[in-house]
Amino acid sequence: MVTSQDVTINFRGYGDIVIPKGTRLTNQTACGIDKSIHFVNEYGWIKTNYPELRYLLLHDAVHYGIDIPKEFVQFV
């Protein structure tokens, strides 16, 4: 699964962040697989697009997860 387009999400007090088109996603949660959840599973764009926030944003993205709405998910 990947994002079908650039997706703007208001994430955990960082304001609006943009997840680029083609970012890989996963259904893996802490409790197993949940097909209704589409977490970001690729983070290189954070360092490139948000260098001033990269460490904090990366930490929160990995530990809390950025859930992408189903309408922006492309199954490949």
Backbone hydrogen bonds, N-H to C=O, Kabsch-Sander energy under -0.5 kcal/mol:
donor,donor_aa,acceptor,acceptor_aa,energy
2,V,74,Q,-2.2
3,T,23,T,-1.4
4,S,72,F,-2.5
7,V,19,I,-2.7
9,I,7,V,-0.6
9,I,17,I,-2.8
11,F,9,I,-0.9
11,F,15,G,-1.9
12,R,10,N,-0.6
14,Y,11,F,-2.8
17,I,9,I,-3.0
19,I,7,V,-3.3
19,I,17,I,-0.6
22,G,3,T,-2.2
23,T,20,P,-1.5
25,L,1,M,-2.2
26,T,39,F,-2.4
29,T,32,G,-2.9
32,G,29,T,-1.2
34,D,27,N,-2.2
37,I,34,D,-2.0
39,F,26,T,-2.3
40,V,66,I,-1.8
41,N,24,R,-2.9
46,I,43,Y,-1.7
47,K,43,Y,-0.7
48,T,44,G,-1.4
49,N,45,W,-3.0
50,Y,46,I,-2.5
53,L,50,Y,-1.2
54,R,50,Y,-0.8
57,L,53,L,-3.1
58,L,54,R,-2.0
59,H,55,Y,-2.0
60,D,56,L,-2.4
61,A,57,L,-2.6
62,V,58,L,-2.4
63,H,59,H,-2.7
64,Y,60,D,-2.7
65,G,60,D,-1.0
65,G,61,A,-0.7
67,D,65,G,-0.7
68,I,38,H,-2.7
68,I,66,I,-0.6
72,F,69,P,-2.3
73,V,70,K,-1.9
74,Q,2,V,-3.2
76,V,74,Q,-0.7
